[in-house]
Amino acid sequence: MEPASRAYAWSVWPALLLAPLLALGDLTLVFALVWPECAHQGGLALHLVEVLSLAAALAMTACAGRAWRRLPFAGEAGSHATLSNAPRAASRPHFLALVATLAGAFSSLVIAALWVPLGLLPPCS
């Protein structure tokens, strides 16, 4: 595997696979921490989990978005191929980077939406 494709893989796959898993893990961890935080009459750990999860998901999304913007599309002027005669393999990295960016953005939105109730309601109510 050449260094350029290795860098591409490390920038796209985390947003595609780890960001949705991070959203699920965030939900699970916050639910698991409600009872201990309620016993201490606090909520700092819940907010800390949300902040770290959102920051990680946004970082993965930014890496995938940067890869998406840098990859040439098969139909662009410099690639000598149009959409009708471009091989399917030539357009896969661009499409995969787009899907990874969208998956990371959706996961970030889910994590932010899970954080809203923590800001509005106390954990012990």
N, CA, C and O atoms as a GROMACS GRO file, in nm:
protein
  500
    1MET      N    1   0.086  -0.117   0.000
    1MET     CA    2   0.000   0.000   0.000
    1MET      C    3   0.091   0.124   0.000
    1MET      O    4   0.179   0.137   0.085
    2GLU      N    5   0.068   0.212  -0.094
    2GLU     CA    6   0.151   0.332  -0.103
    2GLU      C    7   0.112   0.433   0.004
    2GLU      O    8   0.002   0.426   0.057
    3PRO      N    9   0.202   0.526   0.037
    3PRO     CA   10   0.176   0.620   0.147
    3PRO      C   11   0.053   0.708   0.126
    3PRO      O   12  -0.016   0.740   0.223
    4ALA      N   13   0.024   0.747   0.001
    4ALA     CA   14  -0.093   0.832  -0.023
    4ALA      C   15  -0.222   0.758   0.006
    4ALA      O   16  -0.315   0.814   0.065
    5SER      N   17  -0.230   0.632  -0.035
    5SER     CA   18  -0.352   0.556  -0.008
    5SER      C   19  -0.363   0.520   0.140
    5SER      O   20  -0.474   0.506   0.192
    6ARG      N   21  -0.250   0.504   0.207
    6ARG     CA   22  -0.254   0.477   0.351
    6ARG      C   23  -0.306   0.599   0.426
    6ARG      O   24  -0.384   0.585   0.520
    7ALA      N   25  -0.263   0.718   0.386
    7ALA     CA   26  -0.312   0.841   0.448
    7ALA      C   27  -0.460   0.859   0.420
    7ALA      O   28  -0.535   0.904   0.507
    8TYR      N   29  -0.504   0.824   0.299
    8TYR     CA   30  -0.645   0.832   0.264
    8TYR      C   31  -0.727   0.738   0.353
    8TYR      O   32  -0.832   0.776   0.404
    9ALA      N   33  -0.678   0.616   0.371
    9ALA     CA   34  -0.751   0.520   0.453
    9ALA      C   35  -0.762   0.566   0.598
    9ALA      O   36  -0.867   0.549   0.660
   10TRP      N   37  -0.656   0.624   0.652
   10TRP     CA   38  -0.659   0.671   0.790
   10TRP      C   39  -0.744   0.795   0.806
   10TRP      O   40  -0.783   0.827   0.919
   11SER      N   41  -0.775   0.867   0.699
   11SER     CA   42  -0.857   0.987   0.713
   11SER      C   43  -1.004   0.960   0.685
   11SER      O   44  -1.089   1.037   0.730
   12VAL      N   45  -1.037   0.854   0.613
   12VAL     CA   46  -1.176   0.829   0.575
   12VAL      C   47  -1.243   0.722   0.661
   12VAL      O   48  -1.356   0.743   0.706
   13TRP      N   49  -1.178   0.612   0.684
   13TRP     CA   50  -1.243   0.501   0.754
   13TRP      C   51  -1.285   0.530   0.897
   13TRP      O   52  -1.390   0.481   0.939
   14PRO      N   53  -1.211   0.608   0.976
   14PRO     CA   54  -1.262   0.636   1.112
   14PRO      C   55  -1.396   0.707   1.112
   14PRO      O   56  -1.482   0.676   1.195
   15ALA      N   57  -1.415   0.802   1.022
   15ALA     CA   58  -1.544   0.873   1.018
   15ALA      C   59  -1.655   0.781   0.972
   15ALA      O   60  -1.770   0.796   1.013
   16LEU      N   61  -1.622   0.686   0.886
   16LEU     CA   62  -1.724   0.596   0.834
   16LEU      C   63  -1.763   0.489   0.934
   16LEU      O   64  -1.880   0.452   0.943
   17LEU      N   65  -1.667   0.438   1.009
   17LEU     CA   66  -1.696   0.327   1.099
   17LEU      C   67  -1.698   0.365   1.247
   17LEU      O   68  -1.787   0.323   1.321
   18LEU      N   69  -1.602   0.444   1.290
   18LEU     CA   70  -1.590   0.473   1.433
   18LEU      C   71  -1.685   0.582   1.482
   18LEU      O   72  -1.730   0.577   1.596
   19ALA      N   73  -1.718   0.679   1.398
   19ALA     CA   74  -1.806   0.786   1.443
   19ALA      C   75  -1.946   0.734   1.479
   19ALA      O   76  -1.999   0.774   1.584
   20PRO      N   77  -2.010   0.649   1.398
   20PRO     CA   78  -2.138   0.593   1.442
   20PRO      C   79  -2.126   0.506   1.568
   20PRO      O   80  -2.214   0.508   1.654
   21LEU      N   81  -2.016   0.431   1.579
   21LEU     CA   82  -1.995   0.352   1.701
   21LEU      C   83  -1.971   0.443   1.821
   21LEU      O   84  -2.009   0.409   1.934
   22LEU      N   85  -1.909   0.556   1.798
   22LEU     CA   86  -1.887   0.653   1.905
   22LEU      C   87  -2.019   0.711   1.954
   22LEU      O   88  -2.037   0.732   2.074
   23ALA      N   89  -2.112   0.736   1.863
   23ALA     CA   90  -2.244   0.786   1.903
   23ALA      C   91  -2.318   0.682   1.989
   23ALA      O   92  -2.381   0.717   2.089
   24LEU      N   93  -2.310   0.556   1.949
   24LEU     CA   94  -2.374   0.451   2.029
   24LEU      C   95  -2.305   0.434   2.164
   24LEU      O   96  -2.371   0.416   2.266
   25GLY      N   97  -2.174   0.438   2.164
   25GLY     CA   98  -2.100   0.427   2.289
   25GLY      C   99  -2.125   0.544   2.382
   25GLY      O  100  -2.131   0.527   2.504
   26ASP      N  101  -2.141   0.662   2.325
   26ASP     CA  102  -2.174   0.780   2.404
   26ASP      C  103  -2.308   0.764   2.474
   26ASP      O  104  -2.322   0.793   2.593
   27LEU      N  105  -2.407   0.717   2.400
   27LEU     CA  106  -2.540   0.695   2.458
   27LEU      C  107  -2.533   0.592   2.571
   27LEU      O  108  -2.593   0.611   2.677
   28THR      N  109  -2.461   0.484   2.548
   28THR     CA  110  -2.449   0.379   2.650
   28THR      C  111  -2.375   0.427   2.774
   28THR      O  112  -2.418   0.400   2.886
   29LEU      N  113  -2.266   0.500   2.753
   29LEU     CA  114  -2.187   0.547   2.867
   29LEU      C  115  -2.262   0.652   2.949
   29LEU      O  116  -2.253   0.652   3.072
   30VAL      N  117  -2.336   0.739   2.883
   30VAL     CA  118  -2.414   0.839   2.956
   30VAL      C  119  -2.524   0.772   3.038
   30VAL      O  120  -2.548   0.810   3.153
   31PHE      N  121  -2.591   0.673   2.979
   31PHE     CA  122  -2.692   0.601   3.057
   31PHE      C  123  -2.630   0.529   3.175
   31PHE      O  124  -2.690   0.524   3.282
   32ALA      N  125  -2.512   0.474   3.158
   32ALA     CA  126  -2.446   0.402   3.267
   32ALA      C  127  -2.400   0.496   3.377
   32ALA      O  128  -2.391   0.456   3.493
   33LEU      N  129  -2.369   0.621   3.343
   33LEU     CA  130  -2.318   0.716   3.442
   33LEU      C  131  -2.427   0.796   3.513
   33LEU      O  132  -2.396   0.873   3.604
   34VAL      N  133  -2.552   0.781   3.474
   34VAL     CA  134  -2.658   0.861   3.537
   34VAL      C  135  -2.672   0.828   3.685
   34VAL      O  136  -2.679   0.919   3.767
   35TRP      N  137  -2.676   0.700   3.720
   35TRP     CA  138  -2.695   0.664   3.862
   35TRP      C  139  -2.577   0.707   3.949
   35TRP      O  140  -2.601   0.762   4.056
   36PRO      N  141  -2.452   0.686   3.911
   36PRO     CA  142  -2.342   0.735   3.994
   36PRO      C  143  -2.340   0.887   4.005
   36PRO      O  144  -2.310   0.941   4.112
   37GLU      N  145  -2.372   0.956   3.898
   37GLU     CA  146  -2.375   1.103   3.903
   37GLU      C  147  -2.492   1.153   3.988
   37GLU      O  148  -2.481   1.257   4.054
   38CYS      N  149  -2.601   1.081   3.985
   38CYS     CA  150  -2.717   1.119   4.066
   38CYS      C  151  -2.685   1.097   4.215
   38CYS      O  152  -2.729   1.174   4.300
   39ALA      N  153  -2.611   0.994   4.245
   39ALA     CA  154  -2.574   0.968   4.384
   39ALA      C  155  -2.482   1.076   4.439
   39ALA      O  156  -2.486   1.106   4.558
   40HIS      N  157  -2.400   1.136   4.353
   40HIS     CA  158  -2.309   1.244   4.395
   40HIS      C  159  -2.369   1.382   4.374
   40HIS      O  160  -2.306   1.483   4.404
   41GLN      N  161  -2.492   1.386   4.321
   41GLN     CA  162  -2.561   1.513   4.290
   41GLN      C  163  -2.476   1.600   4.197
   41GLN      O  164  -2.463   1.720   4.216
   42GLY      N  165  -2.420   1.536   4.097
   42GLY     CA  166  -2.338   1.608   4.000
   42GLY      C  167  -2.382   1.575   3.860
   42GLY      O  168  -2.482   1.505   3.839
   43GLY      N  169  -2.311   1.625   3.766
   43GLY     CA  170  -2.340   1.597   3.626
   43GLY      C  171  -2.220   1.626   3.539
   43GLY      O  172  -2.229   1.623   3.417
   44LEU      N  173  -2.107   1.654   3.603
   44LEU     CA  174  -1.988   1.692   3.530
   44LEU      C  175  -1.937   1.579   3.442
   44LEU      O  176  -1.894   1.604   3.329
   45ALA      N  177  -1.941   1.457   3.489
   45ALA     CA  178  -1.892   1.344   3.410
   45ALA      C  179  -1.977   1.322   3.286
   45ALA      O  180  -1.925   1.285   3.181
   46LEU      N  181  -2.107   1.346   3.297
   46LEU     CA  182  -2.195   1.332   3.181
   46LEU      C  183  -2.160   1.434   3.073
   46LEU      O  184  -2.153   1.400   2.955
   47HIS      N  185  -2.138   1.558   3.115
   47HIS     CA  186  -2.102   1.662   3.019
   47HIS      C  187  -1.963   1.637   2.961
   47HIS      O  188  -1.938   1.667   2.844
   48LEU      N  189  -1.874   1.584   3.041
   48LEU     CA  190  -1.739   1.555   2.994
   48LEU      C  191  -1.742   1.445   2.887
   48LEU      O  192  -1.670   1.454   2.787
   49VAL      N  193  -1.823   1.343   2.907
   49VAL     CA  194  -1.838   1.237   2.807
   49VAL      C  195  -1.892   1.295   2.677
   49VAL      O  196  -1.844   1.260   2.569
   50GLU      N  197  -1.991   1.382   2.686
   50GLU     CA  198  -2.050   1.442   2.567
   50GLU      C  199  -1.950   1.530   2.492
   50GLU      O  200  -1.942   1.526   2.370
   51VAL      N  201  -1.874   1.610   2.566
   51VAL     CA  202  -1.776   1.699   2.504
   51VAL      C  203  -1.669   1.618   2.431
   51VAL      O  204  -1.636   1.648   2.317
   52LEU      N  205  -1.616   1.516   2.496
   52LEU     CA  206  -1.512   1.434   2.435
   52LEU      C  207  -1.563   1.357   2.314
   52LEU      O  208  -1.494   1.345   2.213
   53SER      N  209  -1.684   1.305   2.324
   53SER     CA  210  -1.742   1.232   2.212
   53SER      C  211  -1.766   1.323   2.093
   53SER      O  212  -1.737   1.287   1.979
   54LEU      N  213  -1.820   1.440   2.119
   54LEU     CA  214  -1.848   1.534   2.011
   54LEU      C  215  -1.718   1.583   1.947
   54LEU      O  216  -1.711   1.596   1.825
   55ALA      N  217  -1.618   1.610   2.026
   55ALA     CA  218  -1.490   1.655   1.971
   55ALA      C  219  -1.426   1.546   1.885
   55ALA      O  220  -1.372   1.576   1.778
   56ALA      N  221  -1.432   1.423   1.928
   56ALA     CA  222  -1.375   1.313   1.850
   56ALA      C  223  -1.451   1.293   1.720
   56ALA      O  224  -1.391   1.273   1.614
   57ALA      N  225  -1.584   1.298   1.726
   57ALA     CA  226  -1.664   1.280   1.604
   57ALA      C  227  -1.641   1.395   1.506
   57ALA      O  228  -1.633   1.372   1.385
   58LEU      N  229  -1.630   1.516   1.556
   58LEU     CA  230  -1.604   1.630   1.468
   58LEU      C  231  -1.464   1.622   1.406
   58LEU      O  232  -1.446   1.659   1.290
   59ALA      N  233  -1.367   1.574   1.481
   59ALA     CA  234  -1.232   1.558   1.426
   59ALA      C  235  -1.230   1.453   1.315
   59ALA      O  236  -1.166   1.473   1.212
   60MET      N  237  -1.299   1.341   1.336
   60MET     CA  238  -1.306   1.239   1.232
   60MET      C  239  -1.378   1.291   1.108
   60MET      O  240  -1.337   1.262   0.995
   61THR      N  241  -1.484   1.368   1.129
   61THR     CA  242  -1.558   1.426   1.017
   61THR      C  243  -1.473   1.526   0.940
   61THR      O  244  -1.478   1.530   0.818
   62ALA      N  245  -1.396   1.606   1.011
   62ALA     CA  246  -1.310   1.704   0.944
   62ALA      C  247  -1.203   1.634   0.860
   62ALA      O  248  -1.172   1.679   0.750
   63CYS      N  249  -1.145   1.527   0.910
   63CYS     CA  250  -1.045   1.453   0.832
   63CYS      C  251  -1.107   1.393   0.706
   63CYS      O  252  -1.047   1.398   0.599
   64ALA      N  253  -1.225   1.336   0.719
   64ALA     CA  254  -1.291   1.279   0.602
   64ALA      C  255  -1.332   1.388   0.503
   64ALA      O  256  -1.321   1.369   0.382
   65GLY      N  257  -1.378   1.501   0.552
   65GLY     CA  258  -1.415   1.612   0.465
   65GLY      C  259  -1.295   1.668   0.390
   65GLY      O  260  -1.306   1.705   0.273
   66ARG      N  261  -1.183   1.675   0.458
   66ARG     CA  262  -1.061   1.722   0.392
   66ARG      C  263  -1.018   1.624   0.282
   66ARG      O  264  -0.976   1.667   0.175
   67ALA      N  265  -1.030   1.495   0.307
   67ALA     CA  266  -0.997   1.395   0.205
   67ALA      C  267  -1.095   1.404   0.088
   67ALA      O  268  -1.055   1.388  -0.027
   68TRP      N  269  -1.221   1.429   0.116
   68TRP     CA  270  -1.322   1.441   0.011
   68TRP      C  271  -1.294   1.561  -0.079
   68TRP      O  272  -1.308   1.552  -0.201
   69ARG      N  273  -1.254   1.673  -0.019
   69ARG     CA  274  -1.225   1.792  -0.100
   69ARG      C  275  -1.097   1.776  -0.181
   69ARG      O  276  -1.086   1.834  -0.289
   70ARG      N  277  -1.002   1.700  -0.132
   70ARG     CA  278  -0.873   1.686  -0.202
   70ARG      C  279  -0.875   1.583  -0.313
   70ARG      O  280  -0.794   1.591  -0.406
   71LEU      N  281  -0.964   1.486  -0.307
   71LEU     CA  282  -0.966   1.382  -0.410
   71LEU      C  283  -1.029   1.435  -0.538
   71LEU      O  284  -1.132   1.502  -0.532
   72PRO      N  285  -0.969   1.406  -0.654
   72PRO     CA  286  -1.031   1.449  -0.780
   72PRO      C  287  -1.149   1.359  -0.813
   72PRO      O  288  -1.144   1.237  -0.794
   73PHE      N  289  -1.254   1.419  -0.861
   73PHE     CA  290  -1.371   1.344  -0.903
   73PHE      C  291  -1.347   1.294  -1.045
   73PHE      O  292  -1.274   1.358  -1.120
   74ALA      N  293  -1.407   1.183  -1.083
   74ALA     CA  294  -1.380   1.122  -1.213
   74ALA      C  295  -1.424   1.210  -1.330
   74ALA      O  296  -1.373   1.195  -1.440
   75GLY      N  297  -1.517   1.302  -1.307
   75GLY     CA  298  -1.566   1.385  -1.416
   75GLY      C  299  -1.505   1.523  -1.420
   75GLY      O  300  -1.549   1.606  -1.500
   76GLU      N  301  -1.404   1.554  -1.337
   76GLU     CA  302  -1.345   1.686  -1.335
   76GLU      C  303  -1.255   1.707  -1.455
   76GLU      O  304  -1.214   1.611  -1.520
   77ALA      N  305  -1.224   1.832  -1.484
   77ALA     CA  306  -1.152   1.869  -1.606
   77ALA      C  307  -1.012   1.808  -1.612
   77ALA      O  308  -0.968   1.770  -1.721
   78GLY      N  309  -0.943   1.797  -1.504
   78GLY     CA  310  -0.807   1.748  -1.507
   78GLY      C  311  -0.793   1.597  -1.513
   78GLY      O  312  -0.681   1.547  -1.522
   79SER      N  313  -0.901   1.523  -1.509
   79SER     CA  314  -0.888   1.378  -1.500
   79SER      C  315  -0.901   1.307  -1.634
   79SER      O  316  -0.880   1.186  -1.639
   80HIS      N  317  -0.934   1.376  -1.744
   80HIS     CA  318  -0.946   1.319  -1.878
   80HIS      C  319  -1.051   1.209  -1.884
   80HIS      O  320  -1.044   1.122  -1.970
   81ALA      N  321  -1.146   1.212  -1.799
   81ALA     CA  322  -1.253   1.114  -1.802
   81ALA      C  323  -1.384   1.185  -1.770
   81ALA      O  324  -1.389   1.272  -1.683
   82THR      N  325  -1.485   1.148  -1.839
   82THR     CA  326  -1.617   1.202  -1.809
   82THR      C  327  -1.692   1.100  -1.724
   82THR      O  328  -1.645   0.988  -1.702
   83LEU      N  329  -1.807   1.141  -1.678
   83LEU     CA  330  -1.884   1.048  -1.594
   83LEU      C  331  -1.930   0.927  -1.672
   83LEU      O  332  -1.947   0.819  -1.616
   84SER      N  333  -1.952   0.944  -1.803
   84SER     CA  334  -2.002   0.831  -1.882
   84SER      C  335  -1.895   0.728  -1.912
   84SER      O  336  -1.925   0.609  -1.922
   85ASN      N  337  -1.768   0.771  -1.926
   85ASN     CA  338  -1.666   0.673  -1.960
   85ASN      C  339  -1.565   0.650  -1.849
   85ASN      O  340  -1.465   0.581  -1.871
   86ALA      N  341  -1.587   0.705  -1.734
   86ALA     CA  342  -1.495   0.682  -1.622
   86ALA      C  343  -1.517   0.542  -1.567
   86ALA      O  344  -1.630   0.497  -1.551
   87PRO      N  345  -1.409   0.474  -1.538
   87PRO     CA  346  -1.427   0.343  -1.474
   87PRO      C  347  -1.485   0.360  -1.334
   87PRO      O  348  -1.461   0.459  -1.266
   88ARG      N  349  -1.560   0.262  -1.295
   88ARG     CA  350  -1.624   0.271  -1.164
   88ARG      C  351  -1.523   0.281  -1.052
   88ARG      O  352  -1.548   0.348  -0.951
   89ALA      N  353  -1.412   0.215  -1.066
   89ALA     CA  354  -1.311   0.218  -0.961
   89ALA      C  355  -1.251   0.357  -0.944
   89ALA      O  356  -1.204   0.390  -0.835
   90ALA      N  357  -1.253   0.439  -1.049
   90ALA     CA  358  -1.195   0.573  -1.039
   90ALA      C  359  -1.280   0.666  -0.952
   90ALA      O  360  -1.226   0.758  -0.892
   91SER      N  361  -1.409   0.643  -0.945
   91SER     CA  362  -1.495   0.731  -0.867
   91SER      C  363  -1.520   0.679  -0.725
   91SER      O  364  -1.583   0.749  -0.646
   92ARG      N  365  -1.474   0.560  -0.691
   92ARG     CA  366  -1.499   0.504  -0.558
   92ARG      C  367  -1.435   0.582  -0.444
   92ARG      O  368  -1.503   0.606  -0.344
   93PRO      N  369  -1.309   0.624  -0.453
   93PRO     CA  370  -1.251   0.697  -0.339
   93PRO      C  371  -1.324   0.827  -0.310
   93PRO      O  372  -1.343   0.862  -0.194
   94HIS      N  373  -1.364   0.899  -0.412
   94HIS     CA  374  -1.436   1.024  -0.393
   94HIS      C  375  -1.571   0.999  -0.327
   94HIS      O  376  -1.610   1.070  -0.234
   95PHE      N  377  -1.643   0.897  -0.375
   95PHE     CA  378  -1.773   0.863  -0.319
   95PHE      C  379  -1.760   0.815  -0.175
   95PHE      O  380  -1.840   0.852  -0.089
   96LEU      N  381  -1.659   0.732  -0.148
   96LEU     CA  382  -1.639   0.681  -0.013
   96LEU      C  383  -1.606   0.793   0.084
   96LEU      O  384  -1.652   0.793   0.198
   97ALA      N  385  -1.526   0.889   0.039
   97ALA     CA  386  -1.494   1.003   0.125
   97ALA      C  387  -1.618   1.088   0.151
   97ALA      O  388  -1.635   1.140   0.261
   98LEU      N  389  -1.704   1.102   0.051
   98LEU     CA  390  -1.830   1.176   0.072
   98LEU      C  391  -1.920   1.105   0.172
   98LEU      O  392  -1.975   1.168   0.261
   99VAL      N  393  -1.934   0.974   0.158
   99VAL     CA  394  -2.019   0.898   0.250
   99VAL      C  395  -1.961   0.902   0.392
   99VAL      O  396  -2.036   0.911   0.489
  100ALA      N  397  -1.829   0.895   0.404
  100ALA     CA  398  -1.766   0.903   0.536
  100ALA      C  399  -1.789   1.040   0.599
  100ALA      O  400  -1.813   1.049   0.719
  101THR      N  401  -1.782   1.145   0.519
  101THR     CA  402  -1.808   1.280   0.570
  101THR      C  403  -1.952   1.293   0.618
  101THR      O  404  -1.977   1.349   0.724
  102LEU      N  405  -2.045   1.241   0.540
  102LEU     CA  406  -2.186   1.248   0.580
  102LEU      C  407  -2.215   1.162   0.703
  102LEU      O  408  -2.293   1.202   0.789
  103ALA      N  409  -2.154   1.045   0.712
  103ALA     CA  410  -2.174   0.959   0.830
  103ALA      C  411  -2.116   1.024   0.954
  103ALA      O  412  -2.177   1.019   1.061
  104GLY      N  413  -2.000   1.085   0.942
  104GLY     CA  414  -1.941   1.155   1.055
  104GLY      C  415  -2.023   1.275   1.097
  104GLY      O  416  -2.039   1.302   1.216
  105ALA      N  417  -2.075   1.349   0.999
  105ALA     CA  418  -2.158   1.466   1.030
  105ALA      C  419  -2.289   1.423   1.099
  105ALA      O  420  -2.334   1.488   1.193
  106PHE      N  421  -2.348   1.314   1.050
  106PHE     CA  422  -2.471   1.266   1.114
  106PHE      C  423  -2.444   1.216   1.256
  106PHE      O  424  -2.524   1.239   1.346
  107SER      N  425  -2.333   1.148   1.275
  107SER     CA  426  -2.298   1.101   1.409
  107SER      C  427  -2.272   1.218   1.504
  107SER      O  428  -2.310   1.213   1.621
  108SER      N  429  -2.208   1.322   1.453
  108SER     CA  430  -2.186   1.442   1.535
  108SER      C  431  -2.318   1.507   1.572
  108SER      O  432  -2.336   1.554   1.685
  109LEU      N  433  -2.411   1.510   1.478
  109LEU     CA  434  -2.543   1.566   1.505
  109LEU      C  435  -2.618   1.483   1.610
  109LEU      O  436  -2.687   1.539   1.695
  110VAL      N  437  -2.605   1.352   1.603
  110VAL     CA  438  -2.670   1.265   1.702
  110VAL      C  439  -2.612   1.289   1.841
  110VAL      O  440  -2.686   1.297   1.939
  111ILE      N  441  -2.480   1.301   1.849
  111ILE     CA  442  -2.416   1.325   1.980
  111ILE      C  443  -2.459   1.460   2.036
  111ILE      O  444  -2.485   1.472   2.155
  112ALA      N  445  -2.466   1.562   1.950
  112ALA     CA  446  -2.511   1.694   1.996
  112ALA      C  447  -2.657   1.689   2.042
  112ALA      O  448  -2.694   1.753   2.140
  113ALA      N  449  -2.739   1.613   1.970
  113ALA     CA  450  -2.879   1.600   2.010
  113ALA      C  451  -2.894   1.525   2.141
  113ALA      O  452  -2.986   1.552   2.218
  114LEU      N  453  -2.805   1.430   2.169
  114LEU     CA  454  -2.809   1.360   2.296
  114LEU      C  455  -2.763   1.448   2.412
  114LEU      O  456  -2.796   1.422   2.527
  115TRP      N  457  -2.688   1.551   2.380
  115TRP     CA  458  -2.638   1.641   2.484
  115TRP      C  459  -2.743   1.742   2.527
  115TRP      O  460  -2.738   1.792   2.639
  116VAL      N  461  -2.837   1.773   2.441
  116VAL     CA  462  -2.940   1.875   2.472
  116VAL      C  463  -3.019   1.841   2.598
  116VAL      O  464  -3.035   1.929   2.682
  117PRO      N  465  -3.069   1.720   2.616
  117PRO     CA  466  -3.144   1.692   2.739
  117PRO      C  467  -3.059   1.706   2.866
  117PRO      O  468  -3.112   1.740   2.972
  118LEU      N  469  -2.929   1.680   2.856
  118LEU     CA  470  -2.844   1.696   2.974
  118LEU      C  471  -2.832   1.842   3.015
  118LEU      O  472  -2.817   1.873   3.134
  119GLY      N  473  -2.840   1.931   2.919
  119GLY     CA  474  -2.833   2.072   2.951
  119GLY      C  475  -2.966   2.127   3.002
  119GLY      O  476  -2.969   2.225   3.077
  120LEU      N  477  -3.075   2.064   2.962
  120LEU     CA  478  -3.207   2.115   3.000
  120LEU      C  479  -3.263   2.052   3.127
  120LEU      O  480  -3.333   2.117   3.205
  121LEU      N  481  -3.231   1.926   3.148
  121LEU     CA  482  -3.286   1.853   3.264
  121LEU      C  483  -3.174   1.806   3.356
  121LEU      O  484  -3.070   1.761   3.308
  122PRO      N  485  -3.192   1.816   3.485
  122PRO     CA  486  -3.093   1.759   3.577
  122PRO      C  487  -3.095   1.607   3.569
  122PRO      O  488  -3.200   1.549   3.541
  123PRO      N  489  -2.983   1.541   3.593
  123PRO     CA  490  -2.980   1.395   3.577
  123PRO      C  491  -3.066   1.319   3.678
  123PRO      O  492  -3.101   1.203   3.653
  124CYS      N  493  -3.102   1.380   3.788
  124CYS     CA  494  -3.176   1.308   3.892
  124CYS      C  495  -3.327   1.331   3.887
  124CYS      O  496  -3.398   1.287   3.978
  125SER      N  497  -3.376   1.396   3.786
  125SER     CA  498  -3.522   1.422   3.784
  125SER      C  499  -3.596   1.311   3.718
  125SER      O  500  -3.719   1.316   3.708
   0.00000   0.00000   0.00000
